[in-house]
Amino acid sequence: MKKNDKSSLAAAAAAGPKRHRAPRWLRMLWRSKTGLIGFVIVTVVLVFAVFAPWIAPYDPNAINPVDMLKPPAFMEGGDMRYLLGTDNLGHDIFSRIVYGARISMLIGVCSVVVAGFIGTLFGLLAGYYGGILDAIIMRITDAFHAIPRTLLALVAVSVVSGGSVTTLIVVIGITGWITYARLIRSEVLSLKEREFVKAAITIGTPDRTIILRHILPNVFSSFIVVSTLAVATSILAESSLSFLGLGINPPNISWGGMLSTGRNYLATNWWVATMPGIALTLTVLGIMFLGNWLRDLLDPYNQGLQ
């Protein structure tokens, strides 16, 4: 055996077994305090939403007149059977919050899918083809942007007699596509000037192939970041509509509906409105933290972070 080979073997033996580093996204998540907090909050809410029947200790719609307005278990004189107390009908607030997470996340995610599909489609068409088509789509977005989103959603829900989950998903999705259209259009306008797109056009690649294979993958990171933040906005929109009585109808449970019920008891039984309000605030805050971390993770200038 050659001397160089022996020295290489000795160095490898001294170095010991090779360490396997954690994935880049996990290292960045661990270094970001707000990102980690957001990840934990969103994970807990998703677990509540998926496993609600196994986590909730009581039937969320069970009426118990004997146990009306019981204080939370951690308060003096609180009932240990009810962790977060009960409302004016004797419903267990913790159980209703757990089931409310299912409605909020379902509407938040599905409405973002609807808004993202419409906005991305319009943004791709406007940015790639330009001209009259771009002008028409942009004027439509300007018209939608001129009307407050909450007012537009209120009118739409009132017209279609809202109250179902499907109705709210469609209404919130249709009123939230503008951000996607503007963002994707600006990204496409920049990508059209890149060499790989010009080369594809030069060799006669069909427009559909260019859009799907060359442009769409390059706007996906921006789409993910905006979509994550839009989930929080959609949850707030659903809660606002339910608070005003135009959202989710019983027996479905909404945090906004719980807030609407509890506002009449703020002076005497504060927990009825405060507990769902805290759940809503933490969920939205967690999603915003997670979205900001995703923006840093997908930023091309941070790709070299080790």
Steps between C-alpha positions, in 0.01 A plus 500: 500500500631842410594752764239749380228236527604417855490864602153542344369198691649630823341843449161342429525282811593800713210701367256232618158430352360765266235719652169538326384860512138590541315627191547868422137589570518338844818690589343828393184420692698429815689829466182703450316546829189645341502236227525223759219650706283529189578142398401369845177702508393397151585136574287504816206660318526244219506217755186646660332526162584145389450317829219713647269203583779338706631817667175674599383363837131577435251532220547864392127545434377330818283742702537474879271750677635398839858595403435834333776764526737288708840669552815337359672234708800723576284771660397509863169319526544351153367160407781251440287321238518800267853614417393833344155527654157491340282748311143620551356167379737278696719414201855401585709785357815291454311242295348772284839663444644165390218443252513865391861445391373250244264754339753783509785302344273338241361832382839671524687244291227425244420867436870564440503216246208663317652848514845371405372311196302796364769758575786289366313425179422866436852608601665252263279602207538873563876488551585264215275626222476867600324742268122525509462188714732645762312830498160330543616277786671786680192720472294219651744475790483877546122481517514225763771686690285815516234315704592406860536123520286466813219702345517294180490177701203626703305582187588169335403293805174693538408445135562125505353453849826392661547272796655191345869420495500472120344843458758666721787324324380621160421855617828552689693341214342716231560817700866417571655425159619854428826469695597187309423654162714807565789303648513229232468756221800696629703179535410390146594838353846459653538134397408577137824693468715211624720311257346157551151629416624688194686190385185289535303753296772513234498125437121503463394348831119524541375769736329242722828314550692820575244609758469163674863385488709815501296778663264336749771314698694826540204684656407214730707621797329841497164325467569285809596798715197707398270199544623436853434858604165495318380209714512730803307769312237248391454373856447858617252559217299191595502599868386852413209373292401252770524772764255710298261206464567440129753221530481149640158401632437248780555215560838576337735680734699812420730704719335813362160370603632424848630856524161634394329297772749594769502876441185534711680345799830687493420698816390199708631180339803613303622151408210434262641745244862518613589133448394477133655844448834374631475190278432717194780744584758228560407316182526808281823605670648153456415492130652846452820392678518187287443700182781741585733205562402343168583829327851487647535130418402542136694824448769425239744726685482262798558183301862488608415498872651196667 
